[in-house]
Amino acid sequence: MKKTTEMTKTAIAHGKYIRGSASKVRRVLDQIRGRSYREALIMLEFMPYRSTDPITKVLRSAVANAEHNLGMEPSSLVISSASADNGPVMKRFRPRAQGRAFSIKKQTCHISISVESAPNQTNTEAQN
């Protein structure tokens, strides 16, 4: 999906039904929000969290959408918004002693990342 406005163009990518809780994914998204594409990739590569792999996939997809659909340069892209929402919960049961069963809830989440081109220094100086 893509969304265009007057001044800035925005490319969006979604990752749906990702295994992992939304709160743990948000912890990583808060770190990369507002950063450049290159800087975010470097940060995601060295973070010790399991959720960085699907986030990297969604981020690369958003940049590919911006590059191929909107003709933007990947080096000039900035992560404008990144969010994670709760998805459906898979309910499983673990057998316990004396015929009991404990429920296990396997969380899923939906990741949304949008990127837009960073304002150029020459454009902002010309406007002032």
Residue frames as qw, qx, qy, qz and C-alpha x, y, z in Angstrom:
[[0.000, 0.889, 0.458, 0.000, 0.00, 0.00, 0.00],
 [0.424, 0.079, -0.016, 0.902, 1.16, 3.52, -0.61],
 [0.083, -0.872, -0.445, 0.188, -0.05, 6.88, 0.48],
 [0.439, 0.264, 0.105, 0.852, 0.90, 10.21, -1.04],
 [0.133, -0.827, -0.379, 0.392, 0.43, 13.68, 0.35],
 [0.299, 0.954, 0.026, -0.008, 1.24, 17.16, -0.91],
 [0.001, 0.871, -0.490, 0.022, 4.84, 17.55, 0.26],
 [0.220, -0.451, 0.864, -0.044, 5.98, 14.10, 1.32],
 [0.774, 0.097, -0.506, -0.369, 5.43, 10.67, -0.12],
 [0.490, -0.409, 0.679, -0.364, 5.00, 7.79, 2.31],
 [0.639, 0.156, -0.712, -0.245, 5.42, 4.08, 1.65],
 [0.642, -0.370, 0.445, -0.502, 3.87, 1.56, 4.05],
 [0.539, 0.159, -0.819, -0.114, 4.46, -2.15, 4.64],
 [0.720, -0.388, 0.245, -0.521, 2.59, -4.52, 6.94],
 [0.309, 0.206, -0.926, 0.072, 3.61, -7.82, 8.49],
 [0.702, -0.297, 0.017, -0.647, 0.61, -9.76, 9.74],
 [0.958, -0.225, -0.071, -0.161, 0.28, -12.72, 12.07],
 [0.407, 0.578, -0.605, 0.367, 3.90, -12.50, 13.28],
 [0.792, -0.389, -0.455, 0.124, 4.66, -14.88, 16.17],
 [0.420, 0.018, -0.380, 0.824, 5.61, -12.90, 19.25],
 [0.133, -0.753, -0.558, 0.322, 3.90, -10.52, 21.59],
 [0.254, 0.846, 0.213, 0.418, 3.19, -6.96, 20.50],
 [0.405, -0.909, 0.090, 0.035, 4.80, -5.50, 23.63],
 [0.719, -0.357, 0.388, 0.453, 8.13, -7.19, 22.87],
 [0.544, 0.472, 0.410, 0.559, 8.01, -5.99, 19.26],
 [0.026, -0.962, -0.172, -0.212, 7.15, -2.43, 20.36],
 [0.611, -0.694, 0.174, 0.337, 10.29, -2.41, 22.52],
 [0.604, -0.037, 0.458, 0.651, 12.37, -2.73, 19.33],
 [0.279, 0.705, 0.465, 0.457, 10.21, -0.43, 17.18],
 [0.258, -0.951, -0.132, 0.108, 10.60, 2.38, 19.71],
 [0.580, -0.511, 0.315, 0.551, 14.36, 2.27, 19.16],
 [0.444, 0.096, 0.570, 0.684, 14.25, 2.61, 15.35],
 [0.171, 0.840, 0.511, 0.060, 11.37, 5.07, 14.95],
 [0.002, -0.984, 0.024, 0.178, 12.60, 8.38, 13.47],
 [0.473, -0.533, 0.544, 0.444, 15.96, 6.99, 12.31],
 [0.420, 0.564, -0.491, -0.515, 17.31, 6.67, 8.79],
 [0.951, 0.150, -0.139, -0.231, 16.95, 3.38, 6.93],
 [0.638, 0.443, -0.555, 0.297, 20.66, 2.58, 7.03],
 [0.104, -0.445, 0.613, -0.644, 20.98, 3.39, 10.73],
 [0.787, -0.156, 0.236, -0.548, 17.90, 1.30, 11.57],
 [0.914, 0.236, -0.325, -0.063, 19.29, -1.73, 9.70],
 [0.398, 0.446, -0.644, 0.477, 22.57, -1.51, 11.61],
 [0.390, -0.349, 0.510, -0.683, 20.71, -1.24, 14.93],
 [0.898, -0.014, 0.040, -0.439, 18.44, -4.19, 14.12],
 [0.764, 0.364, -0.526, 0.086, 21.40, -6.35, 13.14],
 [0.351, 0.310, -0.686, 0.556, 23.06, -6.02, 16.54],
 [0.554, -0.368, 0.257, -0.701, 20.03, -6.05, 18.85],
 [0.007, 0.194, -0.971, 0.141, 19.74, -9.26, 20.89],
 [0.576, 0.181, 0.468, -0.646, 15.96, -9.71, 20.42],
 [0.418, 0.172, 0.869, 0.201, 14.14, -12.42, 18.48],
 [0.365, 0.767, 0.479, -0.223, 11.68, -9.93, 17.03],
 [0.051, -0.687, 0.322, 0.649, 14.35, -8.11, 14.98],
 [0.287, -0.017, 0.831, 0.477, 14.13, -10.60, 12.10],
 [0.222, 0.650, 0.711, 0.152, 10.46, -10.01, 11.18],
 [0.026, -0.890, -0.136, 0.434, 10.89, -6.27, 11.79],
 [0.237, -0.471, 0.548, 0.649, 13.84, -6.22, 9.36],
 [0.284, 0.286, 0.830, 0.386, 11.71, -8.01, 6.75],
 [0.117, 0.836, 0.530, -0.085, 8.88, -5.49, 7.07],
 [0.152, -0.810, 0.128, 0.552, 11.33, -2.56, 6.97],
 [0.273, -0.227, 0.695, 0.626, 12.99, -3.88, 3.81],
 [0.234, 0.529, 0.783, 0.228, 9.54, -4.35, 2.26],
 [0.025, 0.900, 0.301, -0.313, 8.57, -0.74, 3.05],
 [0.186, -0.653, 0.393, 0.620, 11.80, 0.52, 1.47],
 [0.294, 0.078, 0.817, 0.491, 11.23, -1.68, -1.60],
 [0.185, 0.754, 0.630, -0.007, 7.72, -0.22, -1.92],
 [0.062, -0.883, -0.010, 0.465, 9.16, 3.30, -1.73],
 [0.271, -0.446, 0.603, 0.604, 11.85, 2.53, -4.27],
 [0.212, 0.150, 0.851, 0.457, 9.77, 0.69, -6.87],
 [0.085, 0.714, 0.693, 0.049, 6.33, 2.28, -6.50],
 [0.070, -0.957, -0.194, 0.204, 7.26, 5.87, -5.67],
 [0.645, 0.613, -0.072, 0.451, 10.77, 6.17, -7.16],
 [0.368, -0.901, 0.197, -0.116, 12.43, 7.24, -3.91],
 [0.477, 0.552, -0.621, 0.288, 16.12, 6.81, -3.11],
 [0.804, -0.388, -0.446, 0.071, 16.69, 4.26, -0.28],
 [0.547, 0.032, -0.355, 0.757, 19.57, 6.27, 1.19],
 [0.072, -0.287, 0.077, -0.952, 17.28, 9.25, 1.85],
 [0.586, -0.455, -0.531, -0.410, 14.49, 7.37, 3.63],
 [0.090, -0.280, 0.629, -0.720, 13.51, 7.86, 7.28],
 [0.261, -0.369, -0.892, 0.021, 11.17, 5.69, 9.35],
 [0.220, -0.389, -0.031, -0.894, 8.24, 8.01, 9.95],
 [0.685, -0.316, 0.279, -0.594, 6.04, 5.61, 11.92],
 [0.432, 0.155, -0.888, 0.009, 6.34, 2.09, 13.27],
 [0.592, -0.278, 0.342, -0.675, 3.69, 0.28, 15.29],
 [0.252, 0.032, -0.967, -0.032, 2.72, -3.18, 16.48],
 [0.638, -0.200, 0.072, -0.740, -0.84, -4.25, 17.23],
 [0.494, -0.144, 0.821, -0.248, -2.13, -7.42, 18.85],
 [0.467, 0.142, -0.688, -0.537, -3.11, -10.24, 16.54],
 [0.858, -0.258, -0.214, -0.389, -5.16, -13.36, 17.25],
 [0.329, -0.542, 0.727, -0.264, -4.04, -15.62, 20.11],
 [0.690, 0.106, -0.690, -0.194, -3.45, -19.32, 19.50],
 [0.623, -0.485, 0.395, -0.470, -4.70, -21.26, 22.49],
 [0.648, 0.228, -0.726, 0.021, -2.91, -24.49, 23.36],
 [0.763, -0.562, 0.111, -0.298, -2.98, -26.81, 26.39],
 [0.286, 0.505, -0.776, 0.246, -0.09, -28.38, 28.29],
 [0.807, -0.333, -0.471, -0.125, -0.78, -31.62, 30.18],
 [0.120, -0.607, 0.552, -0.560, -0.05, -31.44, 33.91],
 [0.082, 0.103, -0.945, 0.300, -0.14, -33.84, 36.81],
 [0.239, 0.287, 0.809, -0.454, -3.29, -35.74, 37.81],
 [0.293, 0.531, 0.749, 0.266, -5.09, -35.19, 34.50],
 [0.034, 0.843, 0.215, -0.493, -5.11, -31.41, 34.63],
 [0.577, 0.460, 0.323, 0.593, -4.36, -29.12, 31.70],
 [0.200, -0.671, -0.083, 0.709, -2.83, -25.64, 31.79],
 [0.535, 0.795, 0.279, 0.069, -3.57, -23.26, 28.97],
 [0.484, -0.296, 0.270, 0.778, -0.79, -21.68, 26.94],
 [0.371, 0.869, 0.248, -0.214, -1.48, -18.54, 24.92],
 [0.603, -0.017, 0.378, 0.703, 0.75, -18.10, 21.87],
 [0.115, 0.797, 0.159, -0.572, 0.65, -14.43, 20.96],
 [0.547, 0.367, 0.438, 0.612, 0.76, -12.97, 17.44],
 [0.053, -0.718, -0.134, 0.681, 1.05, -9.37, 16.30],
 [0.548, 0.714, 0.330, 0.283, 0.72, -7.17, 13.24],
 [0.451, -0.456, 0.104, 0.760, 3.69, -4.89, 12.41],
 [0.406, 0.845, 0.302, 0.172, 3.26, -1.68, 10.36],
 [0.475, -0.450, 0.149, 0.741, 6.19, 0.45, 9.22],
 [0.442, 0.851, 0.262, 0.111, 6.03, 3.54, 7.03],
 [0.565, -0.269, 0.172, 0.761, 8.99, 5.36, 5.52],
 [0.320, 0.921, 0.220, -0.007, 9.23, 8.77, 3.90],
 [0.640, 0.447, -0.081, 0.620, 12.00, 10.78, 2.32],
 [0.465, -0.550, -0.259, 0.644, 14.05, 12.94, 4.65],
 [0.218, 0.966, 0.128, -0.061, 13.85, 16.68, 3.99],
 [0.723, 0.327, -0.040, 0.607, 16.97, 17.84, 2.17],
 [0.414, -0.530, -0.186, 0.716, 19.14, 20.47, 3.79],
 [0.171, 0.023, 0.348, 0.921, 19.10, 22.59, 0.62],
 [0.200, -0.566, -0.640, -0.480, 15.28, 22.62, 0.48],
 [0.435, -0.731, -0.464, 0.246, 14.89, 23.75, 4.08],
 [0.382, -0.389, 0.021, 0.838, 17.51, 26.49, 3.67],
 [0.082, 0.230, 0.501, 0.830, 15.83, 27.76, 0.50],
 [0.276, -0.683, -0.631, -0.244, 12.46, 28.01, 2.26],
 [0.449, -0.667, -0.325, 0.498, 13.88, 30.16, 5.11]]
